[in-house]
Amino acid sequence: MASVISAENLTLAYEKGKNIIINGVTFSIEQGEFVFITGPSGSGKSTLLKSMYGQIKPHDGLLSIGGLDMKKIKKAQLLQLRRNIGIIFQDYKLINEWTVEKNVVLPLIITGYSLDVQKVQAEKLLSHVKLSEYANKYPLELSGGEQQRVGVARALSKNPFLILADEPTGNLDEFSSGVVWDLLENACDQLNATVIVVTHKIPSIFNIAYRHFIIENGGVHEVH
Amino acid sequence: MKSIKDHLMFILPLMAMLIGIEFILIFNRVTTNYEQKLKDEYAILVVSKKEITTPIARGVSDKIDSIEVMNREDIAKEVTSDMQDTAMVAILKDLPFFYRVHLTSYLSLDELKDVQKQLKSIDGTLNVEIFGENYHSKHTMFRLVKIILNIFVIMLFIVSIFLVIKQMEVWQLAHKSRMLIMEIFGAPIMLRSGILFKIAFIDAIIATILNIVIFIYIKSTWSTSTDIDFIRDNQHLLINVSDFVIMLFTAIVIVSISVFIVAVKSSEVPEG
């Protein structure tokens, strides 16, 4: 299997190297794998995730996402890469002035798909996350759990090869969390997407095989 | 209310810039018109022992349009009004030829002096009078006003462009969250700044229309009833259709550059 993500002696830092968060870690993640990243608050979980969609450039070492060197990647290449990654945030990051339907198809709008394609895909995705009746509502009219389902639908809208989720259930109740985990399991199992989830707590019931990385003191350790 | 204020904060500096541009356009037309008038009414006086024709005069300077012979008898009559007819005949015999030389365009004093030299080089020329000081005094003042106006408009332009960019930054802050989300999902700069372009274009059109309305009002109402001869005489030069196109084009170019600057500045820079 080809590595979707590969890190070699990767160091991530802020303030031009003064504040090192991740220090010389090496790992690789293959296509279709589900990976949980856990660790204490401030350990660098979100920083590692941000480096995977190019929000932070590696300070040292190598980080390759989909075959692209994230240290040398050009702006245009980075935008192109991001169009093929689904990203889910703890605070949802929905565009509040847009309807739920339009939010869901944001990646399709960015890629330039026709309105017809957007419409069909939005219906399919909203049905998948059981929010069909909310298509014309605005995010602030929805509960937190519903907003996160919109966020998941948006992440899935272009069948991405990689899904990155930063504390996707951090603000949700047990029921909504269960729905989000099911959706992410399906994305990995049925769409063969690689899913990386940063979380404080791995769900007690999880139906597919997964890998578990712990970040601590700047290092990344895999739990076997 | 805040939205109206936000738009006005953008429209007003844009209008100031467009008014500056319109002033320059009008003043250029008035200057051209004035120079044309000066040129039409002006002639160099040439006194020559021999006859000079237009081709001969043009042969020494391409700035000469035509040459007009002054009636020697009229001149002789004026000189001999109190004398006998025989005196007039005698004077006519020795009287040189007088010519009015018309130019192709309005010339500077130095150019006039060049033409004077060239005319003097024609065989038989006794004297060439260019009336330079008269010709130039009004025009020099006109040019001074034009230079001052240009400096004023440039200053106005610089201040206004800063105000426009400042307002763009306010809008950018208002739309920051949306632009950031779009960038995370890979939207190119033009797409994520689309909303700024849209607002800015609408305001550019509004500013242009308001300016046109103001100048049409000045042209049709105020300038026709004013006691200032100069404005009344040049009323037809106040605004025309091409000004609308120039102003709209300028407004769109200014807002496009401003939006682009703000969009580039607001683009997320990855840390390393």
Interface residues (C-beta under 8 A of the other chain):
Chain A: A13 Y14 K16 Y53 G54 Q55 I56 K57 P58 H59 K71 L78 L79 Q80 L81 R82 R83 N84 I87 K93 L94 I95 N96 E97 L106 P107 I109 I110 R154
Chain B: S177 R178 I181 M182 E183 I184 F185 G186 A187 P188 L191 E268 P270 E271 G272
